[in-house]
């Protein structure tokens, strides 16, 4: 391909069939062709819709690749032909489609990936029910399983996603007018899948999924362009928690604010001070408040920061918050502004709600540890030192106090400066005070000489005491800062421990918390893959990841293979200690993840081994019985000492035949059950008609076929199944039904279709089973209420359910009205 850049993918996303995705795709093809672009139709499914089919006129359509499987011919996308043709743009319908057996790739989206890698742009379509993450949700809403899926990441990587939207009522009108399905399918579709409630729910799913994609693109754009301001594209409410009792009120108030806007996000954040005055946070309150936030559908975050208002606003702007909820200050402030007022003043476009509560203005218990010295306190200390000492000198000049009293007053001022501003302002005040005492109050006055020795001693003691007090106060401040730092680290580690205990040790979650805690741009776990300098990204969170230690602002070596790389800012020594704890937990999380993956891979093998052991233990008698009967019959026929009549020979042959049929069925069941448990059973789904399967299954019953009756609608549509496996299921169910039906009571096999499913029922008039035992009959080696040891190892129903589910269907037991048991097979009918 000569280094041709990868093609661009555009996807039309719809909420349901019939909204016009293929129509929109073909219209885009015509627009591109009119602009002079080389356009081909790689695959387009018109579903017999005339208006859509007419759009193919004027566009080059590549021939489909045909394949024959089990007598049926399938037309599929030919990715090789598209790549060889090398157009600028290829139109490829139904991204989630499963290719026919023998195709180049199992899924069409894999074909599209090849075409994109060849540098060809692609326009494709997909319905929301085919997205892997929403598959189970759609099944719960509509009752219809979707077996064709595409990984969300494939669609998310698309360069452009466009929603093809239509109101439920409009889509139902299209359906009623015959613009979606043939007339014979309209009534059933309107009554089932295309109900207004179903379509409304699917439409909301499509809108929300696309909104998440758009939100992700917006966040990436803001990061790439260094946009810090708030864009009110979606309501995001951030509530600030301090650990006080009022947090419960704040969380509920924030939840009510978020609830006023559909789809608004609720986030709670707690700022742990790395230094400064201890806040007296109560961890028990934070744990309770976190639970409340998560119960209300929000998320909890914890950050480290000295400047609480700025840390709050940085977080809020980082998540593009629109509203910030804080509690009113618990302190009575006269001169300084509280966190709420400061945050509101700096908030810019973010709305700040300051919520009053019971503790407002009642004060706050201060920590007994003492306070670390903030910048404001140091500035105040310098002010007292430089202004207070001259003012005290002026005041003492107007008094008649003795020198010792004057020295004590200066000492009192120095102690006050030390308590407020720390060591250096206090030492400055002590030196300045020494000079002024000597000049103004120590004889001889207005000279630097000191006449009396005791005055020299007094002044020296004054300076020494002032220095000692200043040192003690500064040491206390440093210890307080270290204590606050240790407490912040302990709270972060406590949160980390809670993260592990709650089972949130998945690497993405752990790295996201690490990034939030330290305010980093990205955090990446790297693993050495070979020689020095070769690294592989194991997991990452945030913006552009570091690809090697050299591209990181900070890194922590975990072991000889793992390294944690952070980008965004350098880290202090204290930060690194906590980061190392996160790194160690990340390594543990990685090992746990790999152990789980290994255990998941080993579990099927262990289950298969257990199954084989159980099979070997259970089948001894069941294999010997038909084998012994067949052998005895054959040996009798081969013997020359007895002359058998024609009737006797026929009976012996019938016995051998019946025994061998039983033996063959038992061995087949054992092999299929073993493959099913090991996950290696080959399943090939294709359109199947009941008349192609049921006669063969009936023939397998031998003499028991005479006890069967059937009631099959001639208009029964085809359905998706593996013919061989379905035949096995029917044989097992019919054999079981005949064996339990009273003599003279036929077993009825009926089939009908409802909505998207075809239902096949095997109905007997036997004793039935209790309602509470309906699930137990599907356990291997279970012969509920059956005392006949010649009946087999009890695998028939267990295998039947396993095979049905392997084909994407269900097997459900029901009580037959009037007595007996009905086994219902439900399989998806073809479109």
C-alpha positions, 0 to 999 in steps of 0.5 A, spaced: 500 500 500 506 504 499 505 507 506 498 510 505 495 513 511 489 509 514 483 510 512 477 514 516 471 511 518 464 514 518 458 510 522 451 511 521 448 509 528 441 507 529 436 506 534 432 500 531 432 497 524 428 501 519 430 508 521 434 510 514 441 508 516 442 505 509 439 510 505 443 515 509 449 511 507 448 511 500 446 518 500 452 520 502 456 516 497 452 520 492 454 526 495 461 524 495 461 522 488 458 529 486 464 532 489 469 528 484 471 522 489 472 515 487 466 511 491 464 504 490 459 500 494 462 494 497 456 491 500 449 494 501 443 491 504 436 494 501 432 489 505 427 489 499 426 497 500 425 500 493 427 507 495 433 504 498 434 500 492 434 506 487 439 509 490 444 504 488 443 506 481 449 511 479 454 508 484 459 502 482 457 496 486 462 491 487 460 483 486 459 479 492 463 473 494 459 467 494 460 461 499 456 455 499 454 452 506 450 446 507 447 447 501 445 454 502 448 460 498 451 466 501 453 473 498 458 476 503 462 483 502 469 481 499 474 485 502 480 483 498 476 486 492 475 492 495 482 493 497 484 491 490 479 496 487 482 501 491 477 506 491 477 513 495 471 511 499 467 504 500 460 504 502 459 497 507 453 496 510 451 492 517 458 493 521 456 488 526 454 482 521 457 475 522 460 472 515 458 466 513 463 460 515 469 460 510 469 467 510 476 471 510 474 474 517 469 472 522 465 479 522 464 484 517 467 489 522 474 485 521 473 486 514 472 493 515 479 494 519 483 491 513 480 496 508 481 501 513 488 499 514 489 499 506 488 507 506 481 506 504 475 511 507 469 507 509 462 509 511 458 504 515 452 502 519 450 499 525 444 499 530 445 500 537 442 493 539 449 490 536 453 494 540 457 489 545 456 493 551 448 494 550 447 487 548 444 485 554 440 491 556 437 491 549 435 483 550 432 485 557 428 491 554 425 487 547 426 480 549 430 478 543 437 476 544 442 479 539 447 474 537 451 479 532 455 484 536 461 489 534 465 491 540 464 498 542 471 500 541 471 499 534 465 504 533 468 509 538 474 509 534 470 511 528 472 518 526 465 520 525 459 518 528 452 520 526 445 518 529 440 517 524 434 518 529 426 517 528 421 518 533 417 511 535 411 514 532 414 515 525 418 509 525 411 505 526 408 509 521 413 507 516 413 500 518 405 500 517 406 502 510 410 497 508 417 501 508 421 496 513 418 489 512 414 485 508 406 486 509 406 479 512 411 481 518 408 488 519 403 486 524 407 481 528 413 486 528 408 492 531 406 487 536 413 485 539 419 489 537 417 495 534 412 497 540 412 504 542 416 503 549 421 499 546 423 504 541 423 509 546 428 506 550 432 504 544 432 511 542 434 513 549 440 508 549 442 511 542 442 518 544 446 516 551 451 512 548 453 517 543 452 523 548 458 519 552 462 519 545 461 526 544 463 528 551 469 524 550 471 528 544 470 534 548 474 532 553 480 530 549 479 537 545 479 541 551 485 537 553 489 538 546 487 545 546 489 547 554 482 550 555 481 550 562 474 554 562 468 551 563 463 549 557 456 548 560 455 542 555 452 538 560 450 539 567 456 537 572 455 538 580 461 538 584 460 537 592 465 539 596 466 535 603 470 536 609 469 530 613 464 534 618 456 532 619 454 537 614 456 533 608 450 529 608 446 535 607 450 537 602 450 531 598 443 530 598 442 538 596 447 537 590 443 531 588 437 535 588 440 540 584 443 534 579 436 531 579 433 537 575 437 536 569 436 529 565 443 526 565 447 530 570 453 528 573 454 528 581 461 528 583 463 529 591 471 531 592 474 531 599 481 535 599 486 533 604 491 538 606 498 536 605 500 542 610 497 547 614 492 547 619 489 540 621 482 540 619 479 535 624 476 531 618 472 525 621 474 519 617 467 515 619 463 521 616 467 521 609 466 513 609 458 514 610 458 520 605 461 516 600 456 511 601 451 516 600 454 519 594 455 512 590 448 510 592 445 516 589 449 515 582 455 519 583 462 518 584 467 520 590 474 523 589 480 525 594 485 530 592 491 533 596 492 540 596 494 546 601 490 551 597 483 548 598 479 553 594 484 553 588 484 545 589 477 545 588 476 549 582 482 546 579 478 539 580 471 542 578 474 545 571 478 539 570 471 535 570 468 541 566 463 542 572 458 547 571 456 548 579 459 547 585 456 546 592 459 548 599 457 548 606 457 555 609 463 556 614 463 553 621 468 559 623 466 566 625 470 570 621 472 577 622 478 579 618 479 573 613 475 570 608 472 563 608 473 557 603 466 558 600 467 566 599 474 565 596 472 559 592 466 564 589 470 569 588 475 565 583 470 561 580 468 564 574 463 561 570 462 556 575 456 557 579 457 556 587 452 554 592 454 556 599 449 552 603 447 553 610 447 548 615 446 547 623 454 548 624 454 554 621 458 559 625 459 555 631 466 554 630 470 548 629 475 544 634 482 546 632 487 540 632 491 540 639 497 538 634 499 546 633 499 549 627 504 549 621 505 557 619 502 559 613 504 565 608 499 570 611 502 568 619 509 569 616 507 576 613 504 578 620 510 576 624 514 580 619 509 586 620 509 585 628 517 585 628 518 591 624 513 595 626 511 593 633 519 594 636 519 601 634 512 602 637 514 599 643 520 603 644 516 609 643 511 607 648 516 606 653 520 612 652 514 616 655 514 611 661 519 611 667 520 603 667 526 600 669 531 597 664 529 589 667 521 591 666 523 594 659 527 588 657 521 583 659 516 587 655 521 587 649 521 579 650 514 579 651 513 582 644 519 577 641 515 571 644 509 574 640 512 575 634 515 568 634 508 565 636 505 568 630 511 568 625 516 563 626 523 563 628 526 568 623 521 574 624 522 573 632 530 573 631 529 579 627 525 582 632 530 580 638 536 583 634 532 590 633 530 590 640 537 589 643 539 595 639 534 599 641 534 597 648 541 599 648 541 605 644 535 608 648 534 605 655 541 602 657 546 607 660 550 611 657 544 613 653 544 614 645 551 610 645 552 603 643 557 602 649 554 599 656 557 601 662 554 596 667 556 589 666 549 586 669 546 590 663 550 586 658 548 580 662 541 582 661 541 584 654 545 577 652 539 573 656 534 577 652 537 575 646 538 568 648 531 567 650 528 570 644 532 565 640 530 559 644 523 561 644 523 562 636 527 556 635 522 552 639 516 555 636 519 554 629 520 547 631 513 546 633 511 549 626 515 544 622 513 538 626 505 540 625 507 541 618 510 534 618 504 531 622 499 534 617 503 531 611 503 524 615 495 525 616 494 527 609 498 521 606 495 516 611 488 518 609 490 517 602 493 510 603 486 509 607 482 511 601 487 506 597 486 500 602 478 501 602 479 501 594 482 494 595 477 492 600 471 494 596 474 490 590 476 496 586 483 494 584 482 494 577 488 497 574 484 503 570 480 505 576 486 505 581 490 509 576 485 514 575 484 515 583 492 516 583 492 521 577 486 525 581 490 525 588 496 528 585 493 532 580 497 529 574 496 529 567 496 522 566 499 516 569 501 509 566 503 503 568 509 500 563 512 493 563 519 492 560 518 487 554 525 486 551 532 489 551 533 495 555 529 501 552 523 497 550 517 498 554 509 496 553 503 500 556 499 495 560 494 500 563 494 508 563 489 513 565 488 521 563 491 524 557 497 522 553 501 517 556 508 516 557 511 511 553 518 510 557 521 513 563 524 518 559 518 521 557 515 522 564 516 527 569 516 522 575 517 515 575 517 509 580 520 503 579 516 497 582 521 491 580 525 489 574 519 489 569 514 494 572 515 501 572 510 507 574 510 513 569 507 520 571 506 526 567 504 533 569 508 535 574 514 533 578 513 530 585 516 532 592 519 526 596 513 526 600 508 525 594 513 519 592 512 515 598 504 515 597 506 514 589 510 508 591 504 505 595 500 506 589 505 503 585 505 497 589 498 496 589 498 497 581 503 491 581 498 487 585 492 489 581 496 487 575 498 480 578 491 479 580 488 481 573 493 476 570 491 470 575 484 471 574 485 471 566 489 465 568 484 462 572 478 463 567 482 460 562 484 454 566 476 453 569 474 450 562 479 445 562 478 443 570 471 443 568 472 439 562 476 434 567 471 434 572 466 432 567 470 427 564 471 424 571 464 424 572 462 421 565 467 415 566 464 414 573 457 414 571 457 410 564 460 403 566 454 400 567 450 404 561 455 402 556 456 395 558 448 393 558 447 395 550 453 392 548 452 386 552 445 385 549 448 386 542 454 381 543 449 376 545 444 377 539 450 376 534 453 370 538 447 367 538 446 368 530 453 366 529 452 359 533 451 353 529 449 349 535 442 352 534 437 352 528 433 359 529 427 360 525 426 366 521 422 369 526 427 368 532 433 371 527 428 377 526 427 378 533 435 377 535 437 382 529 432 387 532 435 386 539 442 387 536 439 393 532 436 396 538 442 395 543 447 398 538 442 404 537 442 405 544 449 405 544 451 410 539 446 415 542 449 414 549 456 415 546 454 421 542 451 424 548 457 423 552 462 426 546 457 432 545 457 433 553 464 433 553 465 438 548 460 442 550 463 443 557 470 444 554 467 449 550 470 446 543 463 444 540 463 446 533 456 450 532 455 453 525 448 457 524 445 457 518 437 458 516 434 452 517 426 450 515 423 445 520 421 440 515 429 439 513 430 437 520 424 434 524 423 428 519 431 426 520 430 426 527 424 422 527 427 416 523 433 416 529 427 414 533 426 407 530 420 403 532 418 409 537 417 413 531 410 410 531 408 414 537 409 421 535 404 426 532 406 433 529 402 439 528 407 444 524 404 450 521 406 450 513 407 458 513 413 457 519 419 461 517 426 459 517 430 460 523 437 460 525 440 453 527 445 448 526 441 442 523 445 437 526 445 439 533 438 441 533 436 434 530 440 431 536 436 436 541 429 433 538 431 426 538 433 427 545 427 430 547 422 426 543 425 419 546 425 422 553 417 424 552 416 417 549 419 414 554 415 417 560 408 418 556 403 412 557 402 407 552 397 409 547 398 417 548 402 420 542 407 425 543 406 431 539 411 435 536 408 442 534 412 449 532 409 456 531 413 463 531 412 469 535 415 476 534 423 474 532 422 467 535 420 460 532 418 455 538 418 448 537 414 444 542 415 437 544 409 435 548 407 429 552 402 426 557 406 423 562 406 424 570 410 431 569 415 434 574 414 438 580 414 446 578 420 446 583 424 441 579 424 444 572 431 446 573 434 440 576 432 436 570 437 439 566 443 437 571 448 432 568 447 425 571 440 427 573 434 422 572 428 425 576 423 420 579 426 415 574 428 408 577 430 405 571 437 403 571 437 402 563 435 409 562 442 412 561 446 416 565 441 422 565 445 426 560 439 427 555 436 434 557 442 437 560 445 436 553 439 438 550 439 445 553 447 446 552 446 445 545 440 449 544 444 455 548 450 454 544 445 455 538 443 462 541 436 459 543 433 457 550 430 450 552 424 451 557 420 446 561 412 447 562 407 444 565 402 441 559 395 443 560 391 436 563 398 433 565 404 432 562 411 436 560 412 440 554 419 442 552 419 448 548 425 450 544 426 457 542 430 459 536 431 466 532 428 466 526 431 469 520 430 476 517 
